[in-house]
Amino acid sequence: MFEGIQRGLSEALKKLRGRGRLTESNVRDGLREVRRALLEADVNFTVANDFIDRVTERSVGQEVLRTLDPSEQIVGIVYEELVKLMGPVDHSFHFAKDRPTIVMLCGLQGSGKTTTAGKLALTLQERGRKPLLVAADLQRPAAVDQLKVLGEQIKVPVYSETGSTPLDVCRNAVKHAGNHLLDTVILDTAGRLHIAEMPMDELREIDRQVRPDQVYLVADSMTGQDAVNSSKAFNEALELNGVILTKLDGDARGGAALSIKEVTKVPIKWLGIGEKLDRLEEFHPERMAQRIMGQGDLMGLIEKVGRVQQEISQEELAKQQEKLAQGDFTLDDFRKQMEQMKKMGSMKDMMSSIPGMDGVIPEGEDPEQAFRRFQGIIDSMTSEERRNPDLIDMGRRRRIAAGSGTEPHEVKQLINQFDQARGFMRQLAKKSIWDRLKMVTSLGKMGAFDPGSPMLKSKVGTGHRKTAKERAEDRKRKRKQERKRR
């Protein structure tokens, strides 16, 4: 997500930065490019025009044009206006004190409403609440069964009835929650494929009689302007408290995220990323604006790392730290690290969270596929080779390549990258979390993670190919250095 708008904004702002001196004329020309980037990202036409008008009004003032670096000032103005466009957002969840809190989810069919109900229940459960999921979608086949399966996975009770109306199911569920000391009721209501087919009268009746404390629209970010239009229609019918935007890990262009708040005046409160039930995140306009401007989202990345580390035992973490500190880091450990990184979400999304790294993935290149290739190569090695990669000569490389469906040069590339990662991680092991992030950020900006970067090349051609004896001596020297480190 946001790749198109990032590229468009980057090109537009690059033109402004390239000017020796900014005038009102070339500022307007540059912002015209920004407007084109917004429209290509499927941002609402009126929203894009109003946004550019506000940025232009602030940018062409004498105060900006007379500063030492006016282009940086304009970049700052674009960032501030992006934050205003999507915010502010109140992340607090207001719970009733003397009765169960009722949360109503609505949205079009296919927006991920039922899955989002499970994600929200899990999020509230982790905050100490006792949620009840309510299967009030009696129109879609298997919607009730899907919610029951989700409830079993996260150990949250599901209320359902047969032969009742959605209104009766919701009313009876609230009574059931009160009788069983459940403090939060999440209503999964019915949806249709198109806004014109939505049973708005049924939803209004549930809203009027059950009186939910919060009404959230679940909107599919991949539908672009349709998500904005449906948000407007639902808000007019129900007075929404917020929007949960789903499928942000897909190929959405970002227009919905930038348009919904401005068109409906309803904030985006949550983001659904991926199918896993722990992939529900609070929406932060500042972080989203940073990502759109190509500055990454370090705080979001820190939170993801924290979640994954909670799943790893303290004993395992201590063992990993000790191995890194001593330099006793093997390809088996390297593979485990890759598995842990995959738990944090898509690799492309993770890399876009680190400043300077979003652009290093060539267009069309799939980092997930590269990781699978690496894992296949490691799995094709013997346990001795994984412990000591220096043993791997040309003959072994050919065997490993044949076993993993790769080429010998790819095996060699992985070993070289492992050697560099091992040295890099030894340095990281001795640093604090903030120093680690600074180090990764600076390397990303220098191109260390670019597959074609000279920083990844472990040797420079000298015109002399080493003999077998020289290579054996090199391996022997490396092993001696490893033993000294231990």
KOLMI-666076 format. One record per residue (C-alpha): residue in one letter; y, z, x. Coordinates in steps of 0.5 Angstrom, whole numbers. Each point is the difference from the previous one (the first is absolute). Layout:
REM residues N
 type     v     w     u
    A     Y     Z     X
...
***
This chain:
REM residues 486
 type     v     w     u
    M     0     0     0
    F     7    -1     2
    E    -2    -5     6
    G     4    -6    -3
    I     6     4    -2
    Q     0     3     7
    R     0    -6     3
    G     6    -3    -4
    L     4     6     1
    S    -2     0     8
    E     2    -7     0
    A     7     1    -4
    L     2     6     4
    K    -2    -3     7
    K     5    -6    -2
    L     6     6    -1
    R    -2     3     7
    G     0    -6     3
    R     8    -1    -1
    G     5     2     5
    R     5     2    -5
    L    -1     1    -7
    T     4    -3    -5
    E     0     0    -8
    S    -2    -7     0
    N    -6     1     4
    V    -2     7    -3
    R     0    -4    -7
    D    -5    -5     3
    G    -4     5     3
    L    -1     4    -6
    R    -1    -7    -4
    E    -7     0     4
    V    -1     7    -2
    R     1    -2    -7
    R    -5    -6     1
    A    -5     5     3
    L     0     5    -6
    L    -1    -6    -5
    E    -6    -2     4
    A    -3     7     0
    D     1    -1    -8
    V     5     5    -1
    N     4     0    -7
    F     5    -6     1
    T     6     5    -3
    V    -3     6     4
    A     1    -5     7
    N     7    -2    -2
    D     2     7    -2
    F    -3     2     7
    I     4    -5     4
    D     6     1    -3
    R     0     7     1
    V    -2    -1     8
    T     5    -5     0
    E     6     4    -3
    R    -2     5     6
    S    -1    -5     5
    V     6    -4     0
    G     5     6     0
    Q     4     0     7
    E    -3     7     2
    V    -6    -3     1
    L     2    -7     3
    R     4     4     5
    T    -5     5     3
    L    -3    -1     6
    D    -7    -3    -2
    P     1    -2    -8
    S    -7    -4     0
    E    -3     7     1
    Q     5     3    -6
    I    -2    -5    -5
    V    -8     1     2
    G     2     7    -2
    I     3    -2    -6
    V    -6    -4    -2
    Y    -4     6     1
    E     4     5    -4
    E     1    -5    -6
    L    -8    -1     0
    V    -1     8     0
    K     5     0    -6
    L    -3    -6    -4
    M    -7     4     0
    G     2     7     0
    P     2     6    -1
    V    -7     2    -2
    D    -2     8    -2
    H    -7     1     2
    S    -1     7    -3
    F    -5     0    -6
    H     3     5    -6
    F    -6     4    -3
    A     0     3    -6
    K     0     8     0
    D    -4     2    -6
    R    -4    -6    -2
    P    -4    -6     4
    T     5    -5     3
    I    -1    -7    -3
    V     0    -6     4
    M     0    -7    -4
    L    -2    -6     4
    C     2    -7    -3
    G    -1    -7     2
    L    -2    -7     0
    Q    -8    -1     0
    G    -2    -2     8
    S     6     4     3
    G    -5     6     2
    K     2     5    -5
    T    -7     3     0
    T    -1     1     7
    T     7     2     1
    A    -2     6    -5
    G    -5     2     4
    K     4     0     6
    L     6     4    -3
    A    -6     5    -2
    L    -2     1     7
    T     7     0     2
    L     2     6    -5
    Q    -7     3     2
    E     2     1     7
    R     6     3    -2
    G    -3     6    -3
    R     0    -3    -8
    K    -6    -1    -4
    P     0    -7    -3
    L    -3    -3    -6
    L    -1    -7    -1
    V     0    -3    -7
    A    -3    -7    -2
    A     5    -2    -5
    D    -1    -8     2
    L    -5    -2    -6
    Q     1    -7     1
    R    -2    -2     7
    P    -8    -1     0
    A    -2     6     5
    A     6     3     1
    V    -3     7    -2
    D    -6    -1     4
    Q     5    -2     6
    L     4     6    -1
    K    -6     5     0
    V    -3    -3     6
    L     7     1     4
    G     0     7    -3
    E    -7     2     3
    Q     2    -3     7
    I     6     5     0
    K    -3     6    -4
    V     5    -1    -6
    P    -2     1    -7
    V     1    -6    -5
    Y     1     1    -7
    S    -2    -6    -5
    E    -2    -1    -7
    T    -4    -5    -4
    G     2    -3    -7
    S     7     3     1
    T     7    -3     1
    P     4     0     6
    L     5     5    -3
    D    -6     5    -2
    V    -3     0     7
    C     7     2     3
    R     1     5    -5
    N    -7     3     1
    A     0     0     7
    V     7     4     1
    K    -4     5    -5
    H    -6     0     5
    A     4     1     6
    G     3     6    -3
    N    -6     3    -2
    H    -3    -1     7
    L     5     2     4
    L     2    -7     3
    D     7     0     1
    T     2    -8     1
    V    -2    -5    -5
    I     0    -8     3
    L     0    -5    -6
    D    -3    -7     2
    T     2    -4    -6
    A    -2    -7    -2
    G     3    -6     3
    R     1    -8    -1
    L     0    -6     4
    H     7    -2    -2
    I     6     5    -2
    A     1    -4    -7
    E    -8     2    -2
    M     2     8     2
    P    -2     5    -6
    M     7     3     1
    D     0     3    -7
    E    -6     4     2
    L     3     2     7
    R     6     2    -4
    E    -4     4    -5
    I    -4     4     6
    D     7     1     3
    R     3     3    -6
    Q    -6     4    -2
    V    -3     2     6
    R     7     1     4
    P    -2    -1     7
    D     4     3     5
    Q     0    -6     5
    V    -1    -7    -2
    Y    -2    -5     6
    L     0    -7     0
    V    -6    -3     5
    A     3    -7     2
    D    -4    -5     4
    S     5    -2     6
    M    -4    -6     1
    T     3    -3    -6
    G     7     0     2
    Q     5    -1    -5
    D    -5     1    -6
    A    -1     7     3
    V     8     1    -1
    N     0    -3    -7
    S    -6     4    -2
    S     4     6     3
    K     6    -2    -4
    A    -4     0    -7
    F    -4     6     1
    N     6     4     2
    E     4    -3    -7
    A    -6     3    -4
    L    -2     6     4
    E     6     3     4
    L    -4     0     7
    N     0     5     5
    G    -2    -4     5
    V    -4    -6     3
    I    -7     0     4
    L     0    -6     4
    T    -7    -2     2
    K    -3    -5     4
    L     5     0     6
    D    -6    -1     5
    G     0    -7    -3
    D     4    -7     1
    A     6     3    -4
    R     6    -3     2
    G     4     6    -1
    G     5    -2    -6
    A    -3     5    -5
    A     1     6     5
    L     8    -2     1
    S     1    -2    -7
    I    -3     5    -5
    K     5     6     1
    E     6    -5    -1
    V    -2    -3    -6
    T    -3     6    -4
    K     3     5     4
    V    -7     4     0
    P    -2     2     7
    I    -6    -2     3
    K    -3     7     2
    W    -7    -2     2
    L    -4    -6     4
    G    -7    -2    -1
    I    -3    -3     7
    G    -7    -2     0
    E    -6     2    -5
    K    -2     7     3
    L     2     6    -4
    D     4     3     6
    R     5    -6     0
    L     6     3    -4
    E     6     1     4
    E     7     2    -2
    F     5    -5     0
    H     6     1     5
    P     5    -5     0
    E     3     1     7
    R    -7    -1     3
    M    -1    -7    -5
    A     7    -2     3
    Q    -2     1     7
    R    -6    -4    -1
    I     3    -6    -3
    M     5     1     6
    G    -6    -1     4
    Q     1     7     3
    G    -6     3    -2
    D    -2     7    -4
    L    -2     5     5
    M     0     6    -4
    G    -5    -4    -5
    L    -4    -1     6
    I     0     7     2
    E    -2     2    -7
    K    -6    -5     0
    V    -2     3     7
    G     0     7    -3
    R    -4    -2    -6
    V    -5    -3     5
    Q     0     6     4
    Q    -2     5    -6
    E    -6    -4    -1
    I    -2     1     8
    S    -3     7     2
    Q     4     4     4
    E    -6     0     5
    E     0    -7     0
    L     8    -1     1
    A    -1     5     6
    K    -6    -4     3
    Q     4    -6     0
    Q     6     3     3
    E    -4     3     6
    K    -3    -7     1
    L     7    -3     0
    A     2     5     5
    Q    -5    -1     5
    G    -1    -7    -1
    D    -7     0    -2
    F     2    -5    -6
    T    -6    -5    -1
    L     0    -6    -5
    D    -4     4    -5
    D     6     4     0
    F     4    -6    -1
    R    -4    -2    -6
    K     1     6    -3
    Q     8     0     1
    M    -1    -7    -4
    E    -3     3    -6
    Q     5     5     0
    M     5    -5     0
    K    -3    -4    -6
    K     0     7    -4
    M     8     0     0
    G     0    -7    -4
    S     1    -7     2
    M     1    -2     8
    K     6    -5    -2
    D     3     6    -4
    M    -1     5     5
    M     3    -5     6
    S     6    -1    -5
    S     2     7     0
    I     1     1     7
    P     7    -3     3
    G    -1    -6     4
    M    -7    -2    -2
    D     0    -3    -7
    G     2    -7     4
    V    -5     0     5
    I    -6    -2    -5
    P     0    -8     0
    E     1    -3    -7
    G    -7    -1    -2
    E    -3     5     4
    D    -5     5    -3
    P     0     7     4
    E    -5     2    -5
    Q    -5    -6     3
    A     2     2     7
    F    -2     7    -1
    R    -7    -2    -3
    R    -1    -5     6
    F     2     6     5
    Q    -5     5    -4
    G    -6    -6     0
    I     1    -1     8
    I     0     8     1
    D    -7     0    -5
    S    -3    -5     5
    M     0     4     6
    T    -5     5     2
    S     2     7     0
    E     1     0     8
    E     5    -6     0
    R     4     4    -6
    R     0     6     5
    N     2    -4     6
    P     3    -7    -1
    D     0    -1     7
    L    -7    -2     0
    I     1    -6    -4
    D     0    -6     4
    M     0    -8    -2
    G    -8     0    -2
    R     1     7    -4
    R     7    -4    -3
    R    -4    -6    -2
    R    -6     5    -3
    I     6     4    -4
    A     3    -6    -3
    A    -6    -3    -2
    G    -2     6    -4
    S     7     1    -3
    G     1    -8    -2
    T     6     0     5
    E     2    -3     7
    P    -1     3     7
    H     8     0     1
    E     1     4    -7
    V    -5     5     3
    K     4     1     7
    Q     7     0    -4
    L    -3     6    -4
    I    -2     4     6
    N     7    -2     3
    Q     3     3    -6
    F    -4     6     0
    D     2     1     7
    Q     7     0    -2
    A    -1     4    -6
    R    -4     5     4
    G     6     1     5
    F     5     0    -6
    M    -3     5    -4
    R    -1     5     6
    Q     7     0     1
    L     1     1    -8
    A    -5     6     0
    K     5     4     5
    K     6    -2    -5
    S     3     3    -7
    I    -1    -4    -6
    W     8    -2     0
    D    -1    -2     8
    R    -6    -4    -2
    L     3    -4    -6
    K     6    -1     5
    M    -5    -3     5
    V    -3    -4    -5
    T     6    -3    -3
    S     3    -2     7
    L    -6    -3     2
    G     0    -4    -7
    K     7    -2     2
    M    -2    -2     7
    G    -6    -5    -3
    A    -5     5     2
    F    -4    -2    -6
    D     1    -7     0
    P    -7    -4     1
    G     4    -5     4
    S     4     5     4
    P     0     1     7
    M     0     7     0
    L    -7    -1    -3
    K    -3    -4     6
    S    -3     5     5
    K     0    -5     6
    V     5    -5     3
    G    -3    -6     3
    T     0    -1     7
    G    -4    -6     1
    H    -6     4     3
    R    -6     1    -3
    K    -3     6     2
    T    -7     0     3
    A    -6     4    -4
    K     0     5     6
    E     8     1    -1
    R    -1     1    -7
    A    -6     5     1
    E     5     4     5
    D     5     0    -6
    R    -5     3    -5
    K    -2     5     5
    R     7     2     2
    K     2     0    -8
    R    -6     5    -1
    K     2     4     6
    Q     7     1    -3
    E    -3     2    -7
    R    -5     5     3
    K     7     3     4
    R     3     0    -7
    R    -5     4    -3
***
